[in-house]
Amino acid sequence: MTKILLLSDSHSFIDSRVLEYAKQADQVWHAGDIGNMDVTDQIAKLKPLKAVYGNIDDHICRATYPLDLHFMVEKVKIFITHIGGYPNRYTARVKKILEETKPDLYICGHSHILKVIYDDKMNTLHMNPGAVGNHGIHQVRTMLRFEINNDKIENLEVVELGRRG
């Protein structure tokens, strides 16, 4: 079993609450708009980190993290990117990738809107953790926690960190 903390859209903000949740995870995944490398540096000191860059990220983030990540955890095939849409509203680029790679779990950020939707057409679970930072359209800072157990995604939990400030 692998415990995952999933976050996105930190926009250069990280606090002790996020880091406390990171300590409880086996891995932390960041779905882009990191903002400042200090965010990912702090997380990476605590736990293994997988991250992609987002549209607000500078040349340093873009040189450090890829646009897309494809990897396996246990028997779950994962695809992470920052901008990609959600079931029935994918970007053309992401729709093509989903059709070609057929991930079990597709993750993106960007919208600042937390969504977890199963796509029957693509046979994939879509997750967007909302936004963990203080900048953007969201009112409440959110993340997701879940476990990967062999080929199953289990114990999904929405973490609300309160109103952005």
C-alpha positions as CSV (number, residue, x, y, z in Angstrom):
1,M,0.0,0.0,0.0
2,T,1.3,3.5,-1.0
3,K,-0.1,6.6,0.7
4,I,-0.3,9.6,-1.7
5,L,-0.8,13.3,-1.0
6,L,-1.9,15.1,-4.1
7,L,-1.8,18.9,-4.5
8,S,-1.7,21.6,-7.2
9,D,-1.7,25.3,-7.7
10,S,0.5,26.3,-4.7
11,H,1.4,29.5,-6.5
12,S,4.6,29.9,-4.3
13,F,2.7,29.2,-1.1
14,I,3.3,26.4,1.4
15,D,2.6,26.3,5.1
16,S,3.2,23.9,8.0
17,R,-0.2,22.3,7.6
18,V,0.6,21.1,4.1
19,L,4.0,19.9,5.3
20,E,2.4,18.0,8.2
21,Y,0.2,16.1,5.7
22,A,3.2,15.5,3.5
23,K,4.9,13.8,6.4
24,Q,2.0,11.3,6.7
25,A,2.3,10.3,3.0
26,D,4.7,7.9,1.3
27,Q,4.8,10.1,-1.8
28,V,3.7,13.7,-2.7
29,W,2.5,14.6,-6.2
30,H,2.2,18.2,-7.3
31,A,0.1,18.9,-10.5
32,G,1.7,22.2,-11.5
33,D,1.7,25.9,-10.9
34,I,4.3,25.4,-8.2
35,G,5.3,29.1,-8.4
36,N,8.5,29.0,-6.5
37,M,11.0,26.1,-6.2
38,D,11.0,26.6,-2.4
39,V,7.6,24.9,-2.4
40,T,8.9,21.7,-4.0
41,D,12.2,21.9,-2.2
42,Q,10.5,21.8,1.2
43,I,8.3,18.9,0.2
44,A,11.2,16.9,-1.3
45,K,13.1,17.2,1.9
46,L,10.3,15.2,3.6
47,K,9.1,12.7,1.1
48,P,9.6,11.5,-2.5
49,L,8.0,14.1,-4.8
50,K,6.7,13.8,-8.4
51,A,5.7,17.1,-10.0
52,V,4.9,18.8,-13.3
53,Y,5.2,22.4,-14.2
54,G,2.2,24.6,-14.8
55,N,1.5,27.7,-16.9
56,I,2.7,30.2,-14.2
57,D,6.0,28.4,-13.6
58,D,9.2,30.0,-14.6
59,H,12.2,28.6,-16.6
60,I,13.7,27.1,-13.4
61,C,10.6,25.0,-12.7
62,R,10.3,24.1,-16.3
63,A,13.9,22.9,-16.4
64,T,13.4,20.9,-13.2
65,Y,10.0,19.3,-13.8
66,P,8.3,18.0,-17.0
67,L,5.1,19.0,-18.7
68,D,3.7,15.5,-18.4
69,L,4.5,12.5,-16.1
70,H,3.7,8.9,-16.9
71,F,4.6,6.3,-14.2
72,M,3.4,3.3,-12.3
73,V,2.7,2.9,-8.6
74,E,2.2,-0.7,-7.6
75,K,-0.2,-1.8,-10.5
76,V,-1.8,1.6,-11.2
77,K,-0.8,3.5,-14.3
78,I,-0.7,7.3,-13.7
79,F,-0.6,10.3,-16.0
80,I,-0.2,13.8,-14.6
81,T,-0.2,17.1,-16.4
82,H,-1.2,20.6,-15.4
83,I,-3.7,21.7,-18.0
84,G,-5.9,19.0,-19.4
85,G,-9.6,19.3,-18.7
86,Y,-11.8,16.6,-17.3
87,P,-14.2,13.9,-18.7
88,N,-16.1,15.1,-21.7
89,R,-14.1,18.4,-21.7
90,Y,-10.5,17.3,-22.2
91,T,-8.1,19.4,-24.2
92,A,-7.3,17.9,-27.6
93,R,-3.7,17.2,-26.5
94,V,-4.7,15.4,-23.4
95,K,-7.5,13.5,-25.0
96,K,-5.0,12.0,-27.5
97,I,-2.6,11.1,-24.7
98,L,-5.4,9.4,-22.7
99,E,-6.5,7.4,-25.8
100,E,-2.9,6.3,-26.6
101,T,-1.7,5.6,-23.0
102,K,-4.9,4.5,-21.3
103,P,-3.9,5.4,-17.7
104,D,-5.9,4.1,-14.7
105,L,-5.5,7.5,-13.0
106,Y,-5.4,10.9,-14.8
107,I,-4.5,13.9,-12.8
108,C,-4.4,17.6,-13.6
109,G,-4.7,21.0,-11.8
110,H,-5.1,24.5,-13.3
111,S,-8.8,25.1,-12.7
112,H,-8.5,25.5,-8.9
113,I,-11.7,23.4,-8.8
114,L,-11.5,20.1,-6.9
115,K,-13.0,17.2,-9.0
116,V,-12.9,13.5,-8.8
117,I,-14.8,11.9,-11.7
118,Y,-14.7,8.4,-13.2
119,D,-14.6,8.5,-17.0
120,D,-16.5,5.4,-18.3
121,K,-15.5,6.3,-21.9
122,M,-11.8,6.4,-21.2
123,N,-11.9,3.9,-18.4
124,T,-9.9,6.2,-16.1
125,L,-10.3,8.0,-12.8
126,H,-9.8,11.7,-13.1
127,M,-8.6,13.8,-10.1
128,N,-8.0,17.5,-9.7
129,P,-7.1,18.4,-6.1
130,G,-8.2,22.0,-6.4
131,A,-5.7,24.6,-5.2
132,V,-3.5,24.5,-2.1
133,G,-2.2,28.1,-2.5
134,N,-3.6,31.5,-1.6
135,H,-3.9,32.9,-5.2
136,G,-6.7,32.2,-7.6
137,I,-10.5,31.8,-7.9
138,H,-10.9,29.2,-5.2
139,Q,-12.3,30.1,-1.8
140,V,-11.1,27.1,0.2
141,R,-7.6,25.6,-0.1
142,T,-7.8,21.8,-0.8
143,M,-5.7,18.7,-1.4
144,L,-6.5,15.0,-1.8
145,R,-5.2,12.0,0.1
146,F,-5.6,8.4,-1.1
147,E,-4.0,5.0,-1.1
148,I,-2.9,2.8,-3.9
149,N,-3.2,-0.8,-2.9
150,N,-2.1,-3.2,-5.6
151,D,-4.4,-2.2,-8.5
152,K,-6.9,-0.3,-6.4
153,I,-7.2,3.4,-5.5
154,E,-8.7,3.5,-2.0
155,N,-9.6,5.7,1.0
156,L,-9.9,8.9,-1.0
157,E,-10.1,11.9,1.3
158,V,-10.6,15.6,0.6
159,V,-8.4,17.7,2.8
160,E,-9.8,21.2,3.4
161,L,-7.2,23.7,4.7
162,G,-9.6,26.6,5.3
163,R,-10.3,29.7,3.4
164,R,-7.4,31.2,1.4
165,G,-5.9,34.2,3.0
